[in-house]
Structures are given as structure tokens and as C-alpha cells.
């Protein structure tokens, strides 16, 4: 990959086919080097996509209500 004529390799980050990164997210990333900036921007985008996918799948599952194990009453008879 080249940026401004400099070649470098970004390791360990899966790069999506379409990169749709909003400008507001760029402002959250500090710029030290080109490689670090690109790696951090892609990591931020990947994190955003994972959270969006999780929310989308939970919505698609159509849970009637959110339940937690702590809300149930547990007794010693349950094995």
C-alpha cells in the first residue's frame, strides 16, 4: 500500500471491501505516523461495524424483553 509515495504494510487488520468512515471518527484518532493513523482509523471502523452488527442482530432476533439471569430466583434445588 502506498500513501503519498511511501510504501508500507498494515498488519493484522482485515480491510473491508468498502470503507465508509465518517469524518467525525477521524477526529478521534491522533496522528503520529501515516501507518499508525491508518491502522487506528481502520481499527475504529472495525469496532464500529462490530457494534452495529451486534445491535442489528439483536434487533433481528426480536426478543420480547431483555432478561438477565440475576433477575430469576434461584434455589438449592436447581442442579
Short mmCIF file of the C-alpha atoms (twelve columns), coordinates in Angstrom:
data_MODEL
# 
_entry.id   MODEL 
# 
loop_
_atom_site.group_PDB 
_atom_site.id 
_atom_site.type_symbol 
_atom_site.label_atom_id 
_atom_site.label_alt_id 
_atom_site.label_comp_id 
_atom_site.label_asym_id 
_atom_site.label_seq_id 
_atom_site.Cartn_x 
_atom_site.Cartn_y 
_atom_site.Cartn_z 
_atom_site.pdbx_PDB_model_num 
ATOM 1  C CA . UNK A 1  0.000   0.000   0.000  1 
ATOM 2  C CA . UNK A 2  1.314   3.473   -0.747 1 
ATOM 3  C CA . UNK A 3  0.355   6.807   0.729  1 
ATOM 4  C CA . UNK A 4  1.974   9.959   -0.602 1 
ATOM 5  C CA . UNK A 5  4.546   7.821   -2.392 1 
ATOM 6  C CA . UNK A 6  5.606   5.945   0.756  1 
ATOM 7  C CA . UNK A 7  5.071   2.191   0.813  1 
ATOM 8  C CA . UNK A 8  4.049   0.405   3.990  1 
ATOM 9  C CA . UNK A 9  2.107   -2.672  5.073  1 
ATOM 10 C CA . UNK A 10 -0.746  -2.688  7.556  1 
ATOM 11 C CA . UNK A 11 -0.665  -5.926  9.530  1 
ATOM 12 C CA . UNK A 12 -3.400  -7.823  11.400 1 
ATOM 13 C CA . UNK A 13 -6.332  -5.656  10.349 1 
ATOM 14 C CA . UNK A 14 -8.936  -7.043  7.967  1 
ATOM 15 C CA . UNK A 15 -9.722  -4.278  5.491  1 
ATOM 16 C CA . UNK A 16 -13.358 -4.240  4.357  1 
ATOM 17 C CA . UNK A 17 -14.205 -4.009  0.658  1 
ATOM 18 C CA . UNK A 18 -15.998 -0.727  1.210  1 
ATOM 19 C CA . UNK A 19 -14.615 1.713   3.720  1 
ATOM 20 C CA . UNK A 20 -17.306 4.163   4.756  1 
ATOM 21 C CA . UNK A 21 -15.746 6.147   7.557  1 
ATOM 22 C CA . UNK A 22 -17.456 9.264   8.829  1 
ATOM 23 C CA . UNK A 23 -15.330 12.366  9.245  1 
ATOM 24 C CA . UNK A 24 -16.208 12.641  12.951 1 
ATOM 25 C CA . UNK A 25 -14.370 9.386   13.603 1 
ATOM 26 C CA . UNK A 26 -11.180 10.724  12.003 1 
ATOM 27 C CA . UNK A 27 -11.041 13.457  14.618 1 
ATOM 28 C CA . UNK A 28 -10.855 10.842  17.400 1 
ATOM 29 C CA . UNK A 29 -7.584  9.401   16.040 1 
ATOM 30 C CA . UNK A 30 -4.265  11.003  16.912 1 
ATOM 31 C CA . UNK A 31 -1.788  11.388  14.059 1 
ATOM 32 C CA . UNK A 32 1.757   10.275  14.777 1 
ATOM 33 C CA . UNK A 33 2.698   8.384   11.633 1 
ATOM 34 C CA . UNK A 34 0.809   7.525   8.470  1 
ATOM 35 C CA . UNK A 35 0.866   3.822   9.273  1 
ATOM 36 C CA . UNK A 36 -0.331  4.334   12.853 1 
ATOM 37 C CA . UNK A 37 -3.096  6.701   11.719 1 
ATOM 38 C CA . UNK A 38 -4.388  4.309   9.069  1 
ATOM 39 C CA . UNK A 39 -4.187  1.342   11.455 1 
ATOM 40 C CA . UNK A 40 -6.098  3.225   14.173 1 
ATOM 41 C CA . UNK A 41 -8.741  4.544   11.754 1 
ATOM 42 C CA . UNK A 42 -9.354  1.036   10.384 1 
ATOM 43 C CA . UNK A 43 -9.471  -0.441  13.895 1 
ATOM 44 C CA . UNK A 44 -12.005 2.215   14.914 1 
ATOM 45 C CA . UNK A 45 -14.122 1.459   11.838 1 
ATOM 46 C CA . UNK A 46 -13.957 -2.287  12.546 1 
ATOM 47 C CA . UNK A 47 -15.070 -1.708  16.135 1 
ATOM 48 C CA . UNK A 48 -17.957 0.486   14.962 1 
ATOM 49 C CA . UNK A 49 -19.064 -2.155  12.450 1 
ATOM 50 C CA . UNK A 50 -18.946 -4.941  15.050 1 
ATOM 51 C CA . UNK A 51 -21.118 -2.923  17.451 1 
ATOM 52 C CA . UNK A 52 -23.564 -2.060  14.661 1 
ATOM 53 C CA . UNK A 53 -23.755 -5.717  13.612 1 
ATOM 54 C CA . UNK A 54 -24.417 -6.807  17.187 1 
ATOM 55 C CA . UNK A 55 -27.230 -4.257  17.551 1 
ATOM 56 C CA . UNK A 56 -28.679 -5.256  14.162 1 
ATOM 57 C CA . UNK A 57 -28.682 -8.975  15.047 1 
ATOM 58 C CA . UNK A 58 -30.280 -8.352  18.453 1 
ATOM 59 C CA . UNK A 59 -32.995 -6.306  16.756 1 
ATOM 60 C CA . UNK A 60 -33.461 -9.006  14.116 1 
ATOM 61 C CA . UNK A 61 -33.868 -11.676 16.842 1 
ATOM 62 C CA . UNK A 62 -36.975 -9.759  18.065 1 
ATOM 63 C CA . UNK A 63 -36.521 -10.512 21.739 1 
ATOM 64 C CA . UNK A 64 -39.714 -9.579  23.553 1 
ATOM 65 C CA . UNK A 65 -37.911 -8.262  26.596 1 
ATOM 66 C CA . UNK A 66 -34.403 -8.182  27.937 1 
ATOM 67 C CA . UNK A 67 -33.912 -10.718 30.728 1 
ATOM 68 C CA . UNK A 68 -30.912 -11.368 32.949 1 
ATOM 69 C CA . UNK A 69 -30.063 -14.458 34.976 1 
ATOM 70 C CA . UNK A 70 -29.776 -12.260 38.061 1 
ATOM 71 C CA . UNK A 71 -33.491 -11.421 37.794 1 
ATOM 72 C CA . UNK A 72 -34.559 -15.047 38.356 1 
ATOM 73 C CA . UNK A 73 -34.947 -16.581 41.782 1 
ATOM 74 C CA . UNK A 74 -32.512 -19.437 42.295 1 
ATOM 75 C CA . UNK A 75 -32.822 -22.125 44.931 1 
ATOM 76 C CA . UNK A 76 -30.642 -25.006 46.107 1 
ATOM 77 C CA . UNK A 77 -32.931 -27.481 44.334 1 
ATOM 78 C CA . UNK A 78 -31.678 -26.421 40.898 1 
ATOM 79 C CA . UNK A 79 -28.789 -28.576 39.720 1 
# 
